């Protein structure tokens, strides 16, 4: 929603955040409740932030007012069905060598990352 400027005959000019659909309608002054008309007193500000930041802000605005349900999240997921963050995790395999299902290192050097 943009910020519009209004001129009250009693109190002077004030700004108000309103929907674009109501931009031409008179607005009540926040101080004296007198109906005031919209005026243009300053140069309009342009959205000059990067697109990625604008999308992040839009996502934050949506999530603050209406968080996604589990069904919406599943429908909008971007990862495949085998993704560990979107799909349920696989059960741990229990074997004779690993009866408790604990994770073990595949080599004699557990501090090394294998590929």
C-alpha positions in Angstrom: 0.0 0.0 0.0 1.4 3.4 -0.9 1.5 6.5 1.3 -0.7 9.4 0.2 -0.6 13.0 1.2 -3.8 14.8 2.3 -4.5 18.5 3.2 -6.7 19.2 6.2 -8.2 22.7 6.2 -7.8 22.9 10.0 -4.6 21.1 10.8 -2.5 21.2 7.6 -1.0 18.4 5.6 -0.6 14.8 6.7 0.3 11.4 5.2 -1.6 8.2 5.4 -1.0 4.6 4.2 -4.1 3.5 2.2 -5.0 1.0 -0.5 -4.7 2.2 -4.1 -8.4 1.7 -4.6 -9.1 4.4 -2.1 -6.6 6.9 -3.3 -9.1 9.5 -4.7 -11.6 9.2 -1.8 -11.5 11.9 0.9 -9.9 10.8 4.2 -10.6 11.8 7.8 -7.9 13.8 9.4 -6.2 11.8 12.2 -6.3 14.9 14.5 -9.7 16.5 14.0 -11.6 14.0 11.9 -12.4 16.6 9.2 -12.7 15.1 5.7 -9.6 16.0 3.7 -8.8 15.8 0.0 -5.6 14.1 -1.4 -2.9 16.5 -2.6 0.5 16.0 -4.2 3.1 17.8 -2.1 6.3 15.8 -2.8 7.9 13.7 -5.4 6.8 10.0 -5.4 9.3 7.5 -4.1 10.3 4.6 -6.4 11.1 1.1 -5.3 14.8 0.8 -6.1 15.7 -2.2 -4.0 17.0 -5.4 -5.7 14.5 -7.9 -7.0 15.7 -10.6 -4.6 15.2 -8.4 -1.6 11.8 -7.3 -2.9 10.7 -11.0 -3.2 12.0 -11.7 0.3 10.0 -8.8 1.7 6.9 -9.9 -0.2 7.3 -13.4 1.3 7.7 -12.0 4.8 4.5 -9.9 4.4 2.5 -12.9 3.2 3.8 -15.1 6.0 3.1 -12.6 8.7 -0.6 -12.3 7.8 -1.4 -15.8 6.6 1.1 -18.6 7.2 1.1 -21.5 4.8 -0.7 -24.7 5.9 1.0 -28.0 5.6 -0.9 -28.8 2.4 0.0 -25.5 0.9 3.7 -26.0 1.8 3.7 -29.5 0.2 2.0 -28.1 -2.9 4.6 -25.3 -3.2 7.7 -27.2 -2.4 10.5 -26.7 -4.9 12.5 -29.9 -4.1 12.0 -33.4 -5.4 10.1 -36.1 -3.5 13.4 -37.5 -2.1 14.4 -34.2 -0.5 15.2 -34.6 3.2 13.7 -31.2 4.1 10.3 -31.8 2.3 9.8 -35.5 2.5 9.7 -37.8 5.6 13.1 -39.2 6.5 14.0 -42.8 5.8 14.0 -45.3 8.7 17.4 -46.2 10.1 18.6 -49.6 9.0 19.5 -51.9 11.8 22.0 -54.7 11.1 24.0 -57.2 13.1 27.0 -54.9 12.9 24.9 -51.9 14.0 22.1 -53.3 16.2 21.0 -49.9 17.6 20.8 -48.1 14.2 23.5 -45.6 15.1 25.3 -43.8 12.3 28.8 -45.2 11.7 31.6 -43.9 9.6 32.1 -45.8 6.3 35.9 -45.8 6.6 38.6 -46.0 9.2 39.0 -42.2 9.1 35.7 -40.7 10.5 37.0 -37.2 10.4 37.4 -37.2 6.6 34.6 -36.3 4.2 34.1 -39.0 1.6 32.8 -38.4 -1.9 
